[in-house]
Amino acid sequence: MATLGRIHSKESFGTVDGPGIRYVLFMQGCPMRCLFCHNPDTWDFSGGVTVTPEEVIAEYKKNRDFYSKGGITVTGGEPLYQVDFLTELFRLAKKEGIHTCIDTSGVTFGTANEDYLSKLDVLMSYTDLVMLDIKHIDPEGHKRLTGFDNSGILAFAKYLESKNIPLWIRHIIVEGITDDPKYLERLGHFIGGLKNLRALDVLPYHTMGVNKYHEMGLKYPLEGMPALPKKEAVKAKEHILRGVREVRNK
């Protein structure tokens, strides 16, 4: 029987979801309720449509020449809730020499059991890159922002280090919520100690998801919050990098 994945949508030529031009699958289902989430339509675990790994690979191969320096990225929603599908998809991808990337919040690691961890070990054997969103370095700040603390997420980052999986960190800057220099430098101290860190993306908060909430009849949690100027994200990144340097220069 085919392993089915439940997806929200797909993008044939993604340019911000890992190296190169990529085929991107947006997986359906997410437990987190980030105040700045711009994809509330991905929350419902029963929504979306189903696909097989074979269908994804076949579609990828139709445009393979465009992906010579890219590959396949699975994002969300939260892709790691569909570990069986991801494992089969990535297994087939590696047979075809396709670069594989997971864009995740890491939230599943906090509720992991032994069986899940065993499955995750197999998935990581087929994974070339993980892009990990760390929403807030402070546990209480993270819980206020997402509904979950970050203990499992930080443990997941250490797990990836133990597996020597290349890691890209993403952090979104929201005025008054994630822009405190104290916490930014703490984030730098944490990621600076990870031997597998390969890149850091610091992104400014945007308002592109507001209309989705209104269309779905939902109240937007940050109603009235203006988009953050890019220069503020650049300043925030300097604080994080300062923390990274402090750890690495000891």
C-alpha positions in Angstrom: 0.0 0.0 0.0 1.3 3.4 -0.9 2.5 5.8 1.8 0.2 8.9 1.5 1.1 12.4 2.5 -1.4 15.1 3.2 -0.3 18.4 1.6 -1.7 21.9 1.5 -0.1 23.0 -1.7 3.1 22.9 -3.7 5.4 25.3 -5.5 7.4 24.3 -8.5 10.1 26.9 -8.4 10.8 27.9 -4.8 13.8 30.2 -4.2 13.7 30.9 -0.4 13.3 27.3 0.8 16.9 26.1 0.7 19.8 26.2 -1.7 19.0 26.7 -5.4 15.7 26.5 -7.1 13.5 23.9 -5.3 10.3 21.9 -5.6 8.5 22.8 -2.4 5.7 20.8 -0.7 3.6 22.6 2.0 2.5 19.8 4.3 -1.0 20.0 5.9 -1.4 20.2 9.7 0.3 22.1 12.5 -0.4 22.3 16.3 1.4 25.6 16.8 -0.5 28.8 16.8 2.2 31.4 16.2 0.9 34.9 16.6 2.5 35.9 13.3 1.6 32.7 11.4 0.6 33.6 7.8 -0.7 30.2 6.8 -3.6 29.4 9.1 -5.1 27.4 6.3 -2.4 24.8 7.0 -3.4 24.1 10.6 -6.1 21.6 10.1 -4.6 18.0 10.0 -7.6 16.7 8.0 -7.4 19.4 5.3 -5.5 19.5 2.0 -5.2 16.7 -0.5 -3.2 13.4 -0.5 -0.2 12.5 -2.7 2.2 9.6 -2.9 6.0 9.9 -2.8 6.1 8.5 -6.3 3.8 11.2 -7.6 6.0 13.9 -6.1 9.2 12.4 -7.6 7.5 12.1 -11.0 6.4 15.7 -11.0 9.9 16.8 -9.9 11.5 15.0 -12.7 9.4 16.9 -15.3 11.4 20.0 -14.5 14.6 18.4 -13.3 16.9 20.6 -15.4 15.7 23.6 -13.5 16.7 22.0 -10.1 20.3 21.2 -10.9 21.5 23.3 -7.9 18.3 22.8 -5.9 16.2 19.9 -4.8 13.1 19.1 -2.8 12.0 21.0 0.4 9.1 19.9 2.6 7.7 22.7 4.8 4.3 23.3 6.4 2.3 23.3 8.3 4.6 21.0 10.3 6.2 18.3 8.0 7.6 16.2 10.8 4.1 15.1 11.8 4.2 13.0 8.6 7.5 11.3 9.2 6.5 8.1 7.3 5.7 9.9 4.1 8.8 12.1 4.4 11.0 9.1 4.9 9.7 7.3 1.8 9.8 10.5 -0.3 13.4 11.2 0.7 14.4 7.6 0.2 13.2 7.8 -3.4 14.8 11.2 -3.8 18.2 10.0 -2.7 18.0 7.1 -5.2 17.6 9.8 -7.9 20.4 12.0 -6.5 18.0 14.7 -5.4 19.0 17.1 -2.5 16.5 16.9 0.4 15.6 19.6 2.9 13.1 19.9 5.8 11.8 23.3 6.9 10.4 22.7 10.4 9.6 24.2 13.8 11.0 21.0 15.5 7.9 20.9 17.7 7.4 17.2 17.3 10.6 16.4 19.1 9.1 17.6 22.4 6.5 14.9 22.3 8.7 12.2 20.8 8.5 8.6 22.0 11.0 5.8 21.3 9.2 4.6 18.2 9.1 8.1 16.7 12.7 8.7 17.5 13.6 5.5 15.6 11.6 6.7 12.6 13.3 10.1 12.8 16.7 8.4 12.8 15.8 6.7 9.5 14.5 10.0 8.0 17.7 11.8 8.9 19.7 9.2 7.0 18.0 10.5 3.8 18.1 14.3 4.8 20.7 16.7 3.5 19.6 19.9 5.3 17.2 21.0 8.0 16.0 24.6 8.2 14.9 25.1 11.8 12.6 28.0 12.9 13.5 29.0 16.5 10.7 31.4 17.3 12.0 32.6 20.7 15.0 31.5 22.8 13.2 32.1 26.1 10.8 29.2 27.1 8.0 31.5 28.4 8.4 33.9 25.5 8.2 31.0 23.1 5.0 29.7 24.8 3.3 33.1 24.7 4.2 33.4 21.0 3.3 29.8 19.9 1.4 27.9 22.6 4.4 25.7 23.2 7.6 26.0 25.2 10.9 25.5 23.3 12.6 22.7 25.3 11.9 20.1 22.7 12.8 22.4 19.8 16.2 23.2 21.3 16.7 19.5 22.0 15.9 18.8 18.4 18.7 21.2 17.4 21.1 19.3 19.5 19.8 16.0 18.1 20.6 17.3 14.6 24.1 18.2 15.7 24.6 14.7 17.0 23.5 13.4 13.5 25.8 15.9 11.8 22.9 17.2 9.7 23.6 20.7 8.2 21.4 23.3 9.9 20.0 26.6 8.8 18.4 28.7 11.6 15.5 31.0 10.9 14.3 33.7 13.3 11.5 36.2 12.7 11.7 39.6 14.3 8.5 41.1 15.6 8.6 44.5 17.3 8.2 44.2 21.0 8.0 40.4 20.9 11.3 38.9 19.5 13.5 42.0 19.2 14.9 42.2 22.7 18.8 42.3 22.3 19.1 40.2 25.5 17.2 37.3 24.0 18.8 37.8 20.6 22.3 37.4 22.1 21.1 34.4 24.0 19.9 32.9 20.8 23.4 33.6 19.3 25.0 31.8 22.3 22.8 28.7 21.7 23.3 28.4 17.9 26.9 29.4 18.2 27.6 26.3 20.1 26.1 24.1 17.3 28.9 22.5 15.2 26.4 21.9 12.3 25.3 25.5 11.9 25.6 26.5 8.3 23.4 29.6 7.9 21.3 32.1 9.8 18.3 33.9 8.3 16.8 36.7 10.3 13.5 37.8 8.7 11.3 40.9 9.3 7.7 40.3 10.4 5.3 40.9 7.5 1.5 41.3 7.2 0.9 39.1 4.2 -1.3 36.6 6.1 -3.8 39.1 7.5 -6.3 38.7 4.7 -6.3 34.9 5.1 -7.5 35.3 8.7 -10.3 37.7 7.6 -11.3 35.4 4.8 -11.5 32.4 7.2 -13.4 34.4 9.8 -10.5 34.4 12.3 -9.3 37.2 14.4 -5.7 38.1 13.5 -3.7 38.0 16.7 -1.4 40.9 15.8 -4.0 43.1 14.2 -2.6 46.6 13.6 1.0 45.5 14.0 3.0 47.2 11.1 5.4 45.2 9.0 9.0 45.5 10.3 11.4 47.5 8.2 14.2 45.3 6.8 16.8 47.4 8.5 15.5 46.4 11.9 16.0 42.7 11.0 19.6 43.6 10.0 20.2 45.2 13.4 18.7 42.2 15.1 20.9 39.8 13.2 24.0 41.7 14.4 22.9 41.0 18.0 22.5 37.3 17.3 25.9 37.2 15.5 27.5 38.9 18.5 26.3 36.1 20.6 27.6 33.6 18.1 31.0 35.2 18.1 31.2 35.4 21.9 30.7 31.6 22.1 33.1 30.7 19.3 35.8 33.1 20.5 36.0 31.6 24.0 
